Amino acid sequence: MKKLIAALTLFLAFSINANAQDKASAGLTPTEKAVKQAAELSEYLGLDKTMNENFVRLFEYKFQVIDDKTALPERKAEMLRNVEAKIRATLDGKLMDRLEKNPELFNKLIK
């Protein structure tokens, strides 16, 4: 009986902790997430204000589709391919090479 209570207590403790983490990341709006990602990209590459604003709009669209519970997985996958293509089209060769040298940031932007 003691083992059952201990196991149940541990289960509940981990469940509550996981729930709290989900709510913390889910609390941001698509716009807030977009601003955060665009700021990271702009800071890393030294982009100007106009390019930063363009990336905010791109990432905002990305998060709206990702957060849409009714969107089909195919639509989400296509949107992510489009985001990568737009990043590649917007940045010149030197900036794109620099971004690709930081795979953690690049993958974060396109996933």
N, C-alpha and C positions, 0 to 999 in steps of 0.2 A: 504494500500500500504506500509506503514511504517513497519507494522508487517511482511509482506512478505519479504521485504528487510532485516530486522533484522534476520528473520529465515534463509534466504539464506546465510547471512554473517556468522552466527553461524555454519551452516552446512559446509560451505567451510573451516572455521577455524579448525573444528574438523577433517575433511577429510585430510587436509594438515598435521596436527599433527600426525594422525595415519599412513599416508604414510611415514613420516620421521622416525618413530619408526620401521616400517617394513624394510626399507632400511638399517638402522643401524645394525640390526641383520642379515640381508641377505648379508651384505657386506663381511662377513667372509667366507673363503674357508673351505671345509670339513677338510683339514689338520689343519687349525688354530683352528677350533672348537674342533677337536680331541685333539690337544695339550693342549688346555685350560681345557677340561674335565679330561684328564689324569693327569694333574698337580694338579687339585683339589683333585682327588682321591689319588694320591701319597702323597700329603701334609697331607691329613686327616689320612691316614693309615700308613704313613712313609715307603712307598715302595722304593725299590732300583731302580737304573737307568734302569736295564734290564726289570724289571716288568713295569716300566713307559713306556718304548719304546713299549713293547707288547700291553699295553693298548692304546697307541697312534694309533697303526695300527688297533686295533679292533674298536676304536671309529671313525677312519677315514673311515673305511668301512661302519660303521653305517651311518655316515653323507652323504656318497656318495649315498647310497640307499635312504635315506630319502629325499635328495635334488633332486633325479632323478624324473623328472615330468612324465616320461613314465612308471615308476615302478607301478605295480599293488598294491593295498592296502594289498592284501594277502601276497605278497612278503615282504612288509614292516613289517607287523605284525610278520611274521615268522622270519625275520632278528632280530627284537627286542627280540623275545623269545630266539634266539640263543645268542644274546649279553648277556642276563641275565644268561643263562646257562654257557657261557664261563667265566663270572665274578665269578660265584659260583665255577666253576671247578678250576680256577686259584688261588683264595684266600683260605687260610686254614681256619679252623673253627673259630678261634679267630678273625681273620681279618674280616671274613664274618659277624660274630655276631656284631662286632663293626660298620661295614658299615650299617647293618640293623637297628641299633639304631639311625642312621641318615637318616630317611625316605626321607627327602627333597633331599639329595645328591643321595641316591640310586635310587629314582624315576627319577631324572634328567638323570642319567646314562643309564637307561633302557627305556627311552621314547624319 
